[in-house]
Amino acid sequence: SEDASKTDHLKDVKDKLQTTKPLRPRLDRCLKVYNSSSDSIIRALDKLPDDFYSLTVDDVRKEQTRRTEDVEKLSQLRTKAMRERDAVKENRKYRYCSLRVKFPSGFVIQGTFGTKERLRVLYEWVRGCLDQDWIPFELLSPSNQILPEEGESSMEEVHLVPASVVTFRVEPNVLREMESQGASILEKSMLKEEIISLQQTL
């Protein structure tokens, strides 16, 4: 009968749903590539409209609110735990962060990451963009501290949220060896050709 057929179909669908592995969404890195050479930056600044640096009433109001909050916090005796709690509270506003990796050659690659993703994921992503992925390298935080590839530290925990620029650096021993052989890192993009082909001007 028609009812029996529908029942069998629903059972079949139910069995498939129970036995099929769930599809896990994968975050699109939204890869962008820039060339941040001095000339390109100057050209970009020349193209800015006259009102680019003008503040709107809303901008002024937000800045005043932010400064008032900062003054109130500075006027209070705050423990390290209180400051850390405020930082965690601020970071919880964000689920994703935008990270730029700056290379010695002036190239910059940008990607989107989950705030809970580990630093090793960032290292793997950068390594996948390199023309020579065997080269040992380090990533430096905006405060010039080495971001550890090993361990469980997340983007959030090392204060890269909501957006940061980190610096790519070939490990010093390897760099000295390469330079002794006449290889100049500054003259090489170190990125794959297909990555370079995506470049835009900052």
C-alpha positions as CSV (number, residue, x, y, z in Angstrom):
1,S,0.0,0.0,0.0
2,E,1.0,3.6,-0.3
3,D,1.3,4.1,3.5
4,A,3.5,1.0,3.8
5,S,5.7,2.4,0.9
6,K,6.0,5.8,2.7
7,T,6.9,4.0,6.0
8,D,9.6,1.9,4.3
9,H,11.0,5.1,2.7
10,L,11.1,6.9,6.0
11,K,12.9,3.9,7.6
12,D,15.4,3.9,4.8
13,V,16.1,7.6,5.2
14,K,16.4,7.1,9.0
15,D,18.9,4.3,8.6
16,K,21.0,6.4,6.2
17,L,21.0,9.4,8.6
18,Q,22.1,7.1,11.5
19,T,24.9,5.4,9.6
20,T,26.2,8.3,7.5
21,K,29.2,10.2,8.9
22,P,28.3,13.8,9.7
23,L,29.5,16.5,7.3
24,R,31.7,18.9,9.2
25,P,31.8,22.4,7.9
26,R,35.3,23.6,6.8
27,L,36.2,27.2,7.3
28,D,37.2,29.0,4.1
29,R,40.5,30.7,4.7
30,C,39.6,33.5,2.2
31,L,43.2,33.6,1.1
32,K,44.4,37.0,0.0
33,V,47.9,38.0,-1.2
34,Y,49.3,41.5,-1.0
35,N,52.5,43.2,-2.0
36,S,53.4,45.7,0.7
37,S,56.4,47.2,-0.9
38,S,57.0,50.9,-0.1
39,D,56.1,52.0,-3.6
40,S,52.8,50.2,-3.6
41,I,51.8,51.6,-0.2
42,I,52.6,55.2,-1.4
43,R,50.5,54.6,-4.6
44,A,47.6,53.3,-2.4
45,L,47.8,56.3,-0.2
46,D,47.7,58.7,-3.2
47,K,44.4,57.1,-4.2
48,L,42.6,57.7,-1.0
49,P,39.8,60.3,-1.2
50,D,40.1,63.6,0.7
51,D,37.4,62.6,3.3
52,F,39.2,59.4,4.2
53,Y,40.7,60.9,7.3
54,S,37.6,62.7,8.3
55,L,35.8,61.5,11.5
56,T,32.0,61.1,11.5
57,V,29.9,62.1,14.6
58,D,29.5,58.3,15.3
59,D,33.3,57.8,15.1
60,V,33.9,60.6,17.6
61,R,31.2,59.3,19.9
62,K,32.6,55.7,19.9
63,E,36.1,57.0,20.5
64,Q,34.9,59.1,23.4
65,T,33.1,56.1,24.9
66,R,36.2,53.9,24.6
67,R,38.5,56.5,26.2
68,T,36.0,57.0,29.1
69,E,36.0,53.3,29.7
70,D,39.8,53.2,29.6
71,V,40.1,56.0,32.1
72,E,37.7,54.3,34.5
73,K,39.7,51.0,34.3
74,L,43.0,52.9,34.9
75,S,41.5,54.6,37.9
76,Q,40.7,51.3,39.6
77,L,43.1,49.0,41.4
78,R,42.9,45.9,39.2
79,T,44.5,42.6,39.8
80,K,46.1,40.5,37.0
81,A,43.1,38.1,37.3
82,M,40.7,41.0,36.7
83,R,42.6,42.1,33.6
84,E,42.7,38.6,32.2
85,R,39.0,38.2,32.8
86,D,38.3,41.4,30.9
87,A,40.5,40.2,28.0
88,V,38.6,36.8,27.8
89,K,35.3,38.6,27.9
90,E,36.4,40.9,25.0
91,N,37.6,37.9,23.0
92,R,34.3,36.0,23.4
93,K,32.7,38.6,21.1
94,Y,34.6,37.0,18.2
95,R,34.3,33.6,16.6
96,Y,36.8,34.3,13.8
97,C,40.0,36.3,13.3
98,S,41.8,37.7,10.3
99,L,45.5,37.1,10.3
100,R,48.2,38.5,8.0
101,V,51.6,37.0,7.7
102,K,54.3,39.4,6.5
103,F,57.3,38.0,4.6
104,P,60.8,39.7,4.4
105,S,60.2,40.2,0.6
106,G,57.2,42.5,1.3
107,F,54.6,39.9,0.4
108,V,51.7,39.5,2.8
109,I,49.2,36.6,2.9
110,Q,45.9,36.9,4.8
111,G,43.6,34.2,6.0
112,T,40.6,33.7,8.2
113,F,40.8,31.4,11.3
114,G,38.6,30.3,14.1
115,T,39.5,31.9,17.4
116,K,39.8,28.5,19.0
117,E,42.0,27.0,16.3
118,R,45.6,26.1,17.4
119,L,48.7,27.9,16.4
120,R,49.9,24.8,14.6
121,V,47.0,25.2,12.2
122,L,48.4,28.6,11.3
123,Y,51.9,27.1,10.8
124,E,50.5,24.4,8.5
125,W,48.6,27.0,6.4
126,V,51.7,29.1,6.0
127,R,53.8,26.0,5.2
128,G,51.3,25.1,2.5
129,C,51.8,28.5,0.8
130,L,55.6,28.1,0.6
131,D,57.4,27.2,-2.5
132,Q,60.0,25.3,-0.4
133,D,57.9,23.8,2.4
134,W,60.9,22.2,4.0
135,I,62.4,25.5,5.2
136,P,62.3,25.8,9.0
137,F,60.6,29.0,10.0
138,E,59.1,30.9,12.9
139,L,56.1,33.2,13.2
140,L,56.5,36.3,15.4
141,S,53.6,38.0,17.2
142,P,53.0,41.7,16.9
143,S,55.1,42.1,20.1
144,N,57.9,40.2,18.4
145,Q,57.5,37.1,20.5
146,I,57.9,33.7,18.9
147,L,54.5,32.0,18.5
148,P,55.0,28.3,19.4
149,E,54.0,25.8,16.8
150,E,54.0,22.9,19.3
151,G,51.4,22.8,22.1
152,E,47.8,23.7,22.4
153,S,47.8,27.5,22.4
154,S,44.9,29.0,20.4
155,M,44.7,32.2,18.4
156,E,42.6,33.6,21.2
157,E,45.0,32.6,24.0
158,V,48.0,34.4,22.3
159,H,46.0,37.6,21.7
160,L,45.7,37.4,17.9
161,V,42.0,38.1,18.0
162,P,40.2,39.8,16.2
163,A,43.0,40.7,13.7
164,S,46.8,40.7,13.8
165,V,49.9,40.9,11.6
166,V,52.5,38.3,12.4
167,T,56.0,38.2,10.9
168,F,57.5,35.2,9.0
169,R,61.1,34.5,9.9
170,V,63.4,31.8,8.7
171,E,65.1,30.1,11.6
172,P,68.3,32.0,12.3
173,N,70.7,29.1,11.8
174,V,69.1,28.2,8.4
175,L,69.1,31.9,7.4
176,R,72.8,32.2,8.1
177,E,73.6,29.1,6.0
178,M,71.5,30.3,3.1
179,E,73.1,33.8,3.2
180,S,76.6,32.2,3.3
181,Q,75.6,30.5,0.0
182,G,74.6,33.8,-1.5
183,A,70.8,33.3,-1.2
184,S,69.0,36.5,-0.3
185,I,65.7,36.0,1.5
186,L,64.7,39.6,0.8
187,E,64.9,39.0,-3.0
188,K,62.7,35.9,-2.8
189,S,59.0,35.8,-2.3
190,M,59.3,32.3,-0.9
191,L,55.6,31.7,-2.0
192,K,54.3,29.3,-4.6
193,E,53.7,30.8,-8.0
194,E,50.0,30.1,-7.8
195,I,49.9,32.1,-4.6
196,I,51.8,35.0,-6.0
197,S,49.4,35.1,-9.0
198,L,46.7,36.1,-6.5
199,Q,48.4,39.2,-5.3
200,Q,46.7,42.5,-4.9
201,T,48.1,45.9,-4.0
202,L,47.8,47.1,-0.4
